[in-house]
């Protein structure tokens, strides 16, 4: 899914500068190589592939990779990022998604905007597990409460 994810991000119509940073956290699935091939594709947005430093004790792998992405975004000479979009490689973005998320964040004065992805349920296991995941997530973080400026925030994946 990484090529679909990156292609959909790089094709976003976003008014400001948009830099997509892929953090390779020493995965064995060819993430860096796959992303590097896409850096050659023409487009109006920058794609940067960085290697994460080793995960320090006490850090979870995904959170460390996110931290390494923020670190890469803050390199000297780069414009300061107004927003960060953290995503998993298995999400493909519909046109206009990034612009809508940024507009939502700016218009609501929010520190965090999270959009639930349409989750694929193509096989029996997914049809059993995905609805249960959404149900229990909603029990922990009731959507009506966290959507309206509550002190509790919720985000799943992105």
MOSUL-V432202 format. One record per residue. PSI is psi as a letter, one per 30 degrees, with the letter a starting at -180 (999 if undefined). OMEGA is omega in whole degrees, -180 to 180 (999 if undefined). D_FIRST is the distance of its C-alpha to the first C-alpha in Angstrom with 2 decimals. Layout:
# MOSUL-V432202
PSI_OMEGA_D_FIRST + PSI_OMEGA_D_FIRST
This chain:
# MOSUL-V432202
f_-176_0.00 + e_178_3.82 + e_179_5.62 + e_179_5.28 + e_-177_6.11 + e_179_8.67 + e_-179_9.99 + e_177_10.65 + e_-179_12.39 + f_180_14.29 + g_-178_15.47 + k_174_17.01 + j_-176_20.77 + k_-173_22.14 + e_-178_25.82 + a_176_25.80 + k_180_24.24 + j_178_20.53 + k_178_19.20 + k_-179_15.63 + k_176_15.99 + k_179_13.47 + j_175_15.37 + j_-179_15.12 + h_177_17.08 + h_179_17.93 + l_-179_14.91 + g_-176_15.17 + g_178_11.60 + g_-179_12.02 + e_-176_10.38 + e_-179_13.47 + e_179_13.74 + e_-180_10.35 + e_-179_11.10 + e_178_14.70 + e_-179_14.17 + f_179_12.93 + f_180_16.10 + f_-177_18.10 + k_178_16.79 + k_179_19.48 + l_-177_19.13 + f_-179_21.31 + l_-178_19.36 + k_174_19.27 + k_-179_16.37 + k_177_17.69 + k_-180_16.41 + l_175_18.77 + k_179_19.58 + k_170_20.65 + l_179_24.18 + k_-179_24.86 + k_179_24.50 + l_176_28.05 + k_177_29.84 + f_179_29.43 + k_171_25.98 + k_-176_22.86 + e_-178_19.90 + e_-179_17.60 + e_177_20.66 + e_178_21.67 + e_177_18.39 + e_179_18.90 + e_179_22.48 + e_176_21.64 + e_177_19.52 + e_179_22.60 + e_179_24.80 + e_180_23.03 + f_-176_23.31 + g_-179_27.01 + l_-178_27.90 + k_177_31.19 + f_179_31.33 + k_175_28.24 + k_180_28.96 + k_-179_28.82 + k_176_25.74 + e_-179_26.77 + l_171_23.66 + k_174_20.70 + j_177_17.42 + k_-177_15.72 + l_170_12.17 + l_-176_9.60 + f_-178_6.24 + g_178_4.98 + k_172_7.37 + k_-173_7.83 + k_175_11.50 + l_177_14.29 + k_177_16.87 + f_-177_19.43 + e_-177_17.66 + e_178_18.40 + e_179_21.93 + e_178_22.58 + e_180_21.60 + e_179_23.86 + e_178_26.59 + e_179_26.50 + e_-178_26.85 + e_-176_29.65 + f_-177_31.45 + g_-178_31.59 + h_-177_32.32 + k_173_29.58 + f_-177_28.47 + k_172_25.24 + k_180_23.28 + k_179_20.53 + k_179_18.80 + k_178_17.59 + l_172_14.22 + j_-174_14.50 + k_-178_13.50 + k_175_12.44 + i_-174_15.37 + f_-179_14.89 + l_-175_16.98 + e_-179_20.25 + e_180_19.17 + e_179_16.76 + f_177_19.63 + e_-171_21.98 + e_-174_20.20 + e_178_18.35 + e_179_21.62 + e_178_23.50 + e_-178_21.22 + e_180_21.68 + e_-178_25.37 + e_175_26.12 + e_179_24.30 + f_176_26.47 + e_179_29.49 + e_-176_29.01 + i_-178_28.23 + k_-174_29.77 + e_-178_27.88 + e_-179_31.21 + e_-175_32.49 + f_180_29.60 + f_-172_28.95 + h_172_32.46 + g_178_33.18 + l_179_33.85 + f_178_34.24 + k_179_31.40 + l_179_27.84 + k_175_24.75 + k_180_21.05 + j_175_18.31 + d_-176_15.18 + 999_999_15.30
